[in-house]
Amino acid sequence: MALHPKVIDLSLDRMHEILEKLGHPERKLPPVVHVAGTNGKGSLLAYLRAILEAAGYRVHVYTSPHLVSFAERIVLAGEIISEQKLSEFLEHCEAVNGSEAITYFEITTAAAFKAFAETPADILLLETGLGGRLDATNVVDQPAAVAITPVSHDHEQFLGSDLGGIAREKAGIIKQGSPLVIGPQSEIPLKELKKVAARLKIEPFTFSEDWSCHRTGNTHWQYEGKFLSGTYPAPALHGLHQVPNAATALAVLETLDEFTITPEHLEKGLSSVTWPARMQPLTKGNLVRRVPSSVEIWLDGGHNAAAGAQIAACFNEWEKEDDRPTYLIAGMLSTKDQLTYFRHMQTFVQKAVMVPIPGEDASTPAEALAKEGRAAGIDCITAPTVEEAVDMLMPYLVRKSCRLLIAGSLYLAGHVLRTNS
């Protein structure tokens, strides 16, 4: 962190310099699937990993941020990197870099590339950190495939508030000669992504035009693509948005000619996929022991307006089925569009407790967050910790069977996972 005065400083110059000093590990990688977008990147990579591993392939994965341990960001041939290997790669990169300015994400991404290059695998699933065009991961000249998940507003302090401009930044990872999969998009991002594809003479594989999906009841969904089509079991990940995420994974797999995927591999991957803090049910730990057995606890790290809409759609659907009330514990960073997020929550939340996020300088104070919640129409109170928030909600939780949602930030979700032992 001391190597650069800013946490984020979007540029590729420092990455090119350190990669050259490291002997260009980015040129020694297995086939790369490079993914950008605002929502759904992590879920898409989780589906791809689960399906490819079900088919017997060795899979590298690079994601961010982490939830509990930094090592989660680097998966080497199916296993989270060991603390010893992680330390060795980081120390080597630090020594090679010397006193040159470089951001936290850049030097750790360089270390990840070196780890990936030195560990045999069949494929690397690579997630951008922020944006795309100037993201530290955008140094792979010819990905095996590029995928853009839904683009919406987020990180506006770095990417701006113009949706078309945000889409153009995400489109910076598109490479001439690499297949392009475009996931579900609103009108403006779709138009911008297609412009970039046309300029690079790429025929994109686009949702609703070249491939599509829809639910067929609560237990199955249908995918229709160029080579793949069929009915598949509902994804193991929860939420209505997970069908389009899973379908995007199938669309990407359609572009990977060198990989053989059978219907059995698809079914096994879809049913075994895991992705923590994305509509994750908590079934054990001190929070579960703290509440009556009739309370379902759900954890989600989605933190922007689009994520709020997805969460609301899921909980509203559940409420139609069983009419159970939902209570909310929320913590958010000050950089997020809190009001819009809470307007989505207002459609199903009975009462909310706002909390600070421990250890995060950008955490919004609980009372300030409650003010935003109240402006959105939610009955809000505050608490200093998640545990105390649960206790404050206890008079409501004991009344009848209900749901408790803990949401608003991946950092809050990570704190809950670390402490919910």
Secondary structure, DSSP 8 states (H G I E B T S, - for coil): -TT-S-S----SHHHHHHHHHTT-GGGS-S-EEEEE-SSSHHHHHHHHHHHHHHTT--EEEE-SS-SS-GGGGEEETTEE--HHHHHHHHHHHHHHHTT----HHHHHHHHHHHHHHHS--SEEEEE-SSSSTT-TTTT-SS-SEEEE-------HHHH-S-HHHHHHHHGGG--TTS-EEE-S--HHHHHHHHHHHHHTT---EEBTTTBEEEE-SSSEEEEE-SS-EEEEE--SS-STTHHHHHHHHHHHHHH-TT----HHHHHHHHHH---TTSSEEE-SSHHHHHS-TTEEEEEE---SHHHHHHHHHHHHHHHHHH---EEEEE--BTTS-HHHHHHHHTTTEEEEEE---TT-TTB--HHHHHHHHHHTT--EEE-SSHHHHHHHHHHHHTTSSEEEEEES-HHHHHHHHHH--
